[in-house]
Amino acid sequence: MSVQQEAPTEGGTGTGEPLEVWIDQDLCTGDGICAQYAPEVFELDIDGLAYVKSPDDELLQSPGATTRVPLPLLADVVDSAKECPGDCIHVRRVTDQVEVYGPDAA
């Protein structure tokens, strides 16, 4: 099982539904905190901004690109969203697109 393999989530949502994460590069400050917490999911590009990575470790540079949150990295991804100085990391349920962690979480 690869780290990025789709897996049900635990915690926060209480629904066991898979989660995905995306970064709003317009708000990214380039601090790299996300890449420190979860380098398997986040990476800084040459432009100094953070992006999510595909399960194949490919940098996803399209605006609004998402990737699934691997179960073993859920806590690290959530911590990234909480600690991000730009409030640009969004974690949402795949099924209904409701943000569960990040600046727009209910």
Residue frames as a rotation matrix with the C-alpha (Angstrom) as fourth column:
MET 1
0.587 0.809 0.000 0.00
0.809 -0.587 0.000 0.00
0.000 0.000 -1.000 0.00
SER 2
-0.383 -0.710 0.591 1.55
0.664 -0.656 -0.358 3.28
0.642 0.256 0.723 -1.04
VAL 3
-0.781 0.017 -0.624 1.36
0.518 -0.541 -0.663 6.26
-0.349 -0.841 0.414 1.29
GLN 4
-0.815 0.440 -0.377 -0.90
-0.527 -0.833 0.166 8.12
-0.241 0.334 0.911 -1.14
GLN 5
-0.819 0.537 -0.200 -3.26
0.312 0.711 0.630 5.19
0.481 0.453 -0.751 -1.70
GLU 6
-0.249 0.830 0.500 -6.86
-0.553 -0.545 0.630 6.13
0.795 -0.119 0.594 -1.12
ALA 7
-0.709 0.043 -0.704 -8.01
0.534 0.684 -0.497 5.26
0.460 -0.728 -0.508 2.36
PRO 8
0.460 0.884 0.086 -10.96
0.540 -0.355 0.763 6.16
0.705 -0.304 -0.640 4.55
THR 9
-0.366 -0.585 0.724 -10.27
-0.185 -0.717 -0.672 8.94
0.912 -0.380 0.155 6.99
GLU 10
0.060 0.358 -0.932 -10.61
0.902 0.381 0.205 9.10
0.428 -0.852 -0.300 10.71
GLY 11
-0.646 -0.327 -0.690 -11.00
0.671 -0.673 -0.309 11.89
-0.363 -0.663 0.655 13.23
GLY 12
-0.897 0.094 -0.433 -12.52
-0.110 -0.994 0.012 15.34
-0.429 0.059 0.902 12.62
THR 13
-0.653 0.676 -0.343 -15.25
-0.612 -0.203 0.765 14.38
0.447 0.709 0.546 10.18
GLY 14
-0.548 0.427 0.720 -16.62
-0.549 0.466 -0.694 11.47
-0.631 -0.775 -0.021 12.17
THR 15
0.493 0.809 -0.319 -18.01
-0.755 0.217 -0.619 10.05
-0.431 0.546 0.718 8.93
GLY 16
0.086 -0.549 0.832 -15.16
0.143 0.833 0.535 7.82
-0.986 0.073 0.150 7.79
GLU 17
0.921 0.305 0.243 -15.29
0.287 -0.110 -0.952 9.52
-0.264 0.946 -0.189 4.40
PRO 18
0.043 -0.947 0.320 -12.19
0.997 0.060 0.043 10.13
-0.060 0.317 0.947 2.28
LEU 19
0.650 0.061 -0.757 -10.69
0.210 -0.972 0.102 13.60
-0.730 -0.226 -0.645 2.37
GLU 20
0.320 -0.593 0.739 -8.80
0.895 -0.067 -0.441 15.64
0.311 0.803 0.509 -0.21
VAL 21
0.262 -0.343 -0.902 -6.57
0.517 -0.739 0.432 18.68
-0.815 -0.579 -0.017 0.16
TRP 22
0.366 -0.219 0.904 -5.79
0.834 -0.354 -0.423 21.66
0.413 0.909 0.053 -2.03
ILE 23
-0.268 -0.553 -0.789 -3.80
0.759 -0.626 0.181 24.87
-0.594 -0.550 0.587 -1.70
ASP 24
0.859 0.475 0.188 -4.87
0.503 -0.723 -0.474 28.36
-0.090 0.502 -0.860 -2.73
GLN 25
-0.046 -0.984 0.170 -1.62
0.998 -0.054 -0.040 29.65
0.048 0.168 0.985 -4.22
ASP 26
0.157 0.154 0.975 -2.98
0.298 -0.949 0.102 33.23
0.941 0.275 -0.195 -4.23
LEU 27
0.838 0.224 0.497 -2.76
-0.381 -0.410 0.829 33.13
0.389 -0.884 -0.258 -0.42
CYS 28
0.734 -0.597 -0.323 0.38
0.659 0.742 0.124 31.00
0.166 -0.303 0.938 -0.07
THR 29
0.892 -0.452 0.004 3.22
-0.421 -0.828 0.372 32.80
-0.165 -0.333 -0.928 1.72
GLY 30
0.566 -0.681 -0.464 5.83
-0.232 0.409 -0.883 30.20
0.791 0.607 0.073 0.76
ASP 31
0.309 -0.434 0.846 6.86
-0.951 -0.154 0.268 29.47
0.014 -0.887 -0.461 4.35
GLY 32
-0.224 -0.415 -0.882 7.02
-0.562 0.794 -0.232 25.75
0.796 0.444 -0.411 3.61
ILE 33
-0.464 0.107 0.879 5.49
-0.843 0.251 -0.475 24.64
-0.271 -0.962 -0.026 6.89
CYS 34
0.624 0.780 0.043 3.21
-0.712 0.591 -0.379 22.26
-0.322 0.206 0.924 5.01
ALA 35
0.551 -0.494 -0.673 6.15
-0.393 0.558 -0.731 20.59
0.736 0.667 0.113 3.26
GLN 36
-0.561 -0.736 0.379 7.87
-0.676 0.144 -0.722 20.18
0.477 -0.662 -0.579 6.63
TYR 37
-0.183 0.593 0.784 4.81
-0.816 0.353 -0.458 18.52
-0.548 -0.723 0.419 8.19
ALA 38
0.427 0.469 0.773 3.83
0.062 0.838 -0.543 16.33
-0.902 0.280 0.328 5.22
PRO 39
-0.341 -0.662 -0.668 6.48
-0.644 -0.354 0.679 16.22
-0.685 0.661 -0.306 2.46
GLU 40
-0.789 0.120 0.603 4.66
0.396 0.849 0.349 13.27
-0.470 0.514 -0.717 0.89
VAL 41
0.169 0.967 0.192 1.67
0.907 -0.077 -0.413 15.55
-0.385 0.244 -0.890 0.19
PHE 42
0.948 0.177 -0.264 3.10
0.121 -0.969 -0.215 19.09
-0.294 0.172 -0.940 -0.16
GLU 43
0.018 -0.973 0.228 6.09
0.948 0.089 0.305 20.55
-0.317 0.211 0.925 -1.97
LEU 44
0.374 -0.017 -0.927 7.43
-0.073 -0.997 -0.011 24.01
-0.925 0.071 -0.374 -2.72
ASP 45
0.672 -0.125 0.730 8.01
0.733 0.251 -0.632 24.73
-0.105 0.960 0.260 -6.40
ILE 46
-0.358 -0.891 0.280 10.61
0.927 -0.375 -0.006 26.95
0.110 0.257 0.960 -8.02
ASP 47
-0.083 0.416 0.906 8.13
0.249 -0.871 0.423 29.86
0.965 0.261 -0.031 -7.79
GLY 48
-0.881 -0.370 0.296 8.36
-0.189 -0.299 -0.935 29.62
0.435 -0.880 0.193 -3.98
LEU 49
-0.116 0.927 0.356 4.75
-0.983 -0.158 0.090 28.51
0.140 -0.340 0.930 -3.55
ALA 50
-0.714 -0.071 0.697 3.41
-0.363 0.888 -0.281 25.26
-0.599 -0.454 -0.660 -2.12
TYR 51
-0.131 0.652 -0.747 1.49
-0.910 0.219 0.351 22.70
0.392 0.726 0.565 -4.16
VAL 52
0.407 0.296 0.864 -0.06
-0.597 0.803 0.006 19.30
-0.692 -0.518 0.503 -3.50
LYS 53
-0.638 -0.672 -0.376 1.40
-0.752 0.439 0.492 16.17
-0.166 0.597 -0.785 -5.04
SER 54
0.331 0.723 -0.607 -0.29
-0.820 0.538 0.194 13.29
0.467 0.433 0.771 -6.84
PRO 55
0.858 -0.001 0.514 -0.08
-0.307 0.801 0.514 9.69
-0.413 -0.599 0.686 -5.58
ASP 56
0.736 -0.615 0.284 2.77
0.652 0.532 -0.540 9.32
0.181 0.583 0.792 -8.13
ASP 57
0.123 -0.696 -0.708 4.72
0.735 -0.415 0.536 12.17
-0.667 -0.586 0.460 -6.45
GLU 58
-0.385 -0.170 0.907 3.95
0.835 -0.484 0.263 14.58
0.394 0.859 0.328 -9.32
LEU 59
-0.800 0.076 -0.595 3.56
0.268 -0.842 -0.468 18.27
-0.537 -0.534 0.653 -8.44
LEU 60
-0.077 0.866 0.494 -0.01
0.997 0.062 0.048 19.36
0.011 0.496 -0.868 -9.28
GLN 61
-0.810 -0.440 -0.389 0.25
0.455 -0.889 0.058 22.97
-0.371 -0.129 0.920 -10.44
SER 62
-0.468 0.729 0.499 -3.22
0.435 -0.302 0.848 23.55
0.769 0.614 -0.176 -11.87
PRO 63
-0.729 0.251 0.636 -5.23
-0.588 -0.705 -0.396 26.06
0.349 -0.663 0.662 -9.82
GLY 64
0.159 0.851 0.500 -7.42
-0.986 0.161 0.039 24.18
-0.047 -0.500 0.865 -7.34
ALA 65
-0.055 -0.236 -0.970 -5.71
-0.410 0.891 -0.194 20.83
0.911 0.387 -0.146 -7.94
THR 66
0.478 0.299 0.826 -6.54
-0.878 0.176 0.444 18.34
-0.012 -0.938 0.347 -5.22
THR 67
-0.425 -0.509 -0.749 -5.04
-0.394 0.849 -0.353 15.14
0.815 0.145 -0.561 -3.89
ARG 68
0.618 0.654 -0.437 -6.40
0.061 0.514 0.856 12.55
0.784 -0.555 0.277 -1.48
VAL 69
0.136 -0.520 0.843 -5.27
-0.949 -0.312 -0.039 12.72
0.284 -0.795 -0.536 2.11
PRO 70
-0.168 -0.251 -0.953 -3.56
-0.090 0.967 -0.239 9.43
0.982 0.045 -0.185 2.97
LEU 71
0.783 0.592 -0.192 -4.81
0.092 0.195 0.977 8.02
0.615 -0.782 0.098 6.28
PRO 72
0.324 -0.698 -0.639 -1.32
0.940 0.312 0.136 7.72
0.104 -0.645 0.757 7.82
LEU 73
-0.712 -0.663 0.231 -0.71
0.658 -0.745 -0.111 11.42
0.245 0.073 0.967 7.09
LEU 74
0.241 0.920 0.310 -4.06
0.678 -0.388 0.625 12.83
0.695 0.059 -0.717 8.15
ALA 75
0.658 0.000 -0.753 -2.76
0.681 -0.426 0.595 14.39
-0.321 -0.905 -0.280 11.38
ASP 76
-0.413 -0.893 -0.177 0.20
0.665 -0.429 0.612 15.95
-0.623 0.135 0.771 9.55
VAL 77
-0.573 0.284 0.769 -2.04
0.646 -0.421 0.637 17.42
0.505 0.861 0.058 6.85
VAL 78
0.574 0.812 -0.104 -4.44
0.668 -0.391 0.633 18.80
0.473 -0.433 -0.767 9.48
ASP 79
0.337 -0.541 -0.770 -1.52
0.685 -0.420 0.595 20.31
-0.646 -0.728 0.229 11.40
SER 80
-0.689 -0.576 0.440 -0.30
0.711 -0.422 0.563 21.89
-0.138 0.700 0.700 8.15
ALA 81
-0.083 0.761 0.643 -3.69
0.623 -0.464 0.630 23.52
0.778 0.453 -0.436 7.63
LYS 82
0.757 0.410 -0.509 -3.80
0.645 -0.343 0.683 24.76
0.106 -0.845 -0.524 11.23
GLU 83
0.226 -0.793 -0.566 -0.24
0.602 -0.343 0.721 26.15
-0.766 -0.504 0.399 11.24
CYS 84
-0.151 -0.295 0.943 -0.21
0.976 -0.195 0.095 27.68
0.156 0.935 0.318 7.75
PRO 85
-0.550 -0.112 -0.828 0.44
0.451 -0.874 -0.181 31.44
-0.703 -0.473 0.531 8.09
GLY 86
-0.953 0.180 -0.244 -1.32
-0.303 -0.576 0.759 32.10
-0.004 0.797 0.604 4.79
ASP 87
-0.287 0.874 0.392 -4.47
-0.274 0.317 -0.908 30.14
-0.918 -0.368 0.149 5.71
CYS 88
-0.137 0.153 -0.979 -4.33
-0.979 -0.170 0.110 28.64
-0.149 0.973 0.173 2.23
ILE 89
-0.939 -0.205 -0.277 -4.63
-0.247 0.960 0.129 24.89
0.239 0.190 -0.952 2.90
HIS 90
-0.087 0.990 0.114 -8.11
-0.996 -0.083 -0.040 23.45
-0.030 -0.117 0.993 2.48
VAL 91
-0.993 -0.120 0.005 -9.10
-0.120 0.992 -0.037 19.92
0.000 -0.037 -0.999 3.52
ARG 92
-0.238 0.969 -0.064 -12.54
-0.954 -0.246 -0.170 18.78
-0.181 0.021 0.983 2.45
ARG 93
-0.090 0.337 0.937 -14.67
-0.086 0.935 -0.345 15.68
-0.992 -0.112 -0.055 2.16
VAL 94
-0.954 -0.299 0.033 -14.57
-0.019 0.170 0.985 14.15
-0.300 0.939 -0.168 -1.29
THR 95
-0.539 0.789 0.295 -18.27
0.831 0.555 0.036 13.29
-0.136 0.265 -0.955 -1.39
ASP 96
0.513 0.858 0.040 -19.82
0.858 -0.510 -0.064 16.71
-0.034 0.067 -0.997 -0.80
GLN 97
-0.056 -0.680 0.731 -16.81
0.632 -0.591 -0.501 19.09
0.773 0.433 0.463 -1.01
VAL 98
0.898 0.366 0.243 -17.48
0.026 -0.596 0.802 20.43
0.439 -0.714 -0.545 2.51
GLU 99
-0.069 -0.970 0.233 -14.32
-0.239 -0.211 -0.948 21.85
0.969 -0.121 -0.217 4.09
VAL 100
0.778 0.323 -0.539 -13.53
0.358 0.478 0.802 20.16
0.517 -0.817 0.256 7.39
TYR 101
0.304 -0.731 -0.611 -10.13
0.724 -0.240 0.647 21.76
-0.619 -0.639 0.456 8.10
GLY 102
-0.537 -0.543 0.646 -8.77
0.825 -0.499 0.266 25.08
0.178 0.675 0.716 6.90
PRO 103
-0.989 0.010 -0.145 -9.93
0.031 -0.960 -0.280 28.68
-0.142 -0.282 0.949 6.73
ASP 104
-0.495 0.858 -0.139 -13.42
-0.733 -0.326 0.597 27.86
0.467 0.397 0.790 5.40
ALA 105
-0.723 0.209 -0.658 -14.18
0.360 0.927 -0.101 24.98
0.589 -0.310 -0.746 7.78
ALA 106
0.150 0.908 0.390 -17.52
-0.135 -0.372 0.918 25.23
0.979 -0.190 0.067 9.52
